[in-house]
Amino acid sequence: MHKIGTAKEAGWKYLLLSLGAFLGLATEAIHAYGWEPLVFGQMSFGDYAPWQSILHWVITCFIWLGVAYLLVRVAKSWLGFDVFAKSDKMKRWQLFAALFGILLSLAGFLFGAAYLLANRDI
């Protein structure tokens, strides 16, 4: 009976961690629709100048990095789950999936930066 209670408790902790991850990602909405229009004096994210858009994403990335750091720390302290613990070697498909994700992210960043530079109003 004790084991089931522990599993339930761990389940709630995983749920709370996943909700924390979602809220961390949702902070972008707070930036784009909350304080940025007040600071920049514009009502739409599409109306931002390139420097404002870049500043938005830099701030967002730093906040996401902070949220990820906190989630990793909390997961380790609550559940003993160490993301960076040494484990078995990666399978070949896992390595390709990780590299594909990195390349896809890099391509999106480069295309986005090229678009901003090509369509700037300076």
C-alpha positions in Angstrom: 0.0 0.0 0.0 2.9 2.3 0.8 4.4 1.8 -2.7 1.1 3.0 -4.4 1.1 6.1 -2.3 4.7 6.9 -3.2 3.9 6.3 -6.9 0.9 8.7 -6.7 3.1 11.3 -4.9 5.8 11.0 -7.6 3.1 11.3 -10.3 1.9 14.6 -8.8 5.5 15.8 -8.7 5.9 14.9 -12.4 2.7 16.7 -13.2 3.8 19.8 -11.3 7.1 19.8 -13.2 5.4 19.5 -16.5 3.0 22.4 -15.6 6.1 24.4 -14.5 7.6 23.7 -18.0 4.5 24.9 -19.7 4.3 28.0 -17.6 8.0 28.7 -18.3 7.2 28.5 -22.0 4.1 30.7 -21.6 6.2 33.5 -20.2 6.6 34.6 -23.8 3.0 35.6 -24.0 3.5 37.8 -20.9 6.3 39.5 -22.7 4.7 39.9 -26.1 1.3 40.9 -24.9 2.0 42.2 -21.4 4.9 44.6 -20.7 6.5 44.9 -24.1 3.6 46.9 -25.7 3.8 49.2 -22.7 7.5 49.7 -23.0 7.7 49.8 -26.8 4.5 51.8 -27.2 3.1 49.4 -29.8 0.1 47.1 -29.6 1.2 44.3 -32.0 4.2 42.0 -32.0 4.2 42.3 -35.8 4.8 46.0 -35.6 8.1 45.6 -33.7 11.3 46.9 -35.2 14.0 44.3 -35.8 15.9 45.3 -32.7 12.7 45.0 -30.6 12.0 41.5 -32.0 15.6 40.4 -31.3 15.4 41.9 -27.8 12.2 40.0 -27.2 13.8 36.7 -28.2 17.0 37.3 -26.2 15.0 38.0 -23.0 12.7 35.0 -23.7 15.7 32.7 -24.2 17.3 33.8 -21.0 14.0 33.3 -19.1 13.5 29.8 -20.7 17.1 28.9 -19.7 16.4 30.0 -16.1 13.2 28.0 -16.0 15.0 24.9 -17.4 17.7 25.3 -14.8 15.1 25.5 -12.0 13.2 22.5 -13.4 16.3 20.4 -13.5 17.2 21.3 -9.9 13.7 20.7 -8.7 13.5 17.3 -10.5 16.8 16.3 -8.9 15.7 17.3 -5.4 12.1 16.0 -5.5 12.5 12.8 -7.5 16.2 12.1 -7.5 16.1 12.4 -11.3 19.4 13.7 -12.5 19.2 14.8 -16.2 23.0 14.9 -16.5 23.8 11.6 -14.9 26.0 9.2 -16.8 24.0 6.4 -18.4 24.3 3.9 -21.2 25.5 4.9 -24.6 23.0 6.5 -26.9 21.5 4.4 -29.6 22.3 5.5 -33.2 18.7 6.6 -33.8 18.7 8.7 -30.6 21.9 10.4 -31.8 20.4 11.1 -35.2 17.1 12.4 -33.6 19.1 14.8 -31.4 21.3 16.0 -34.3 18.2 16.5 -36.4 16.5 18.6 -33.7 19.7 20.7 -33.3 20.0 21.2 -37.1 16.3 22.1 -37.4 16.6 24.7 -34.6 19.7 26.2 -36.2 18.0 26.4 -39.6 15.0 28.1 -38.1 17.2 30.6 -36.3 19.2 31.3 -39.5 16.1 31.7 -41.7 14.5 33.9 -39.1 17.6 36.1 -38.8 17.9 36.3 -42.6 14.2 37.3 -42.9 14.6 40.0 -40.3 17.7 41.4 -41.9 16.1 41.3 -45.4 12.9 43.1 -44.2 14.3 45.7 -41.9 13.2 49.3 -42.2 16.4 51.2 -41.6 
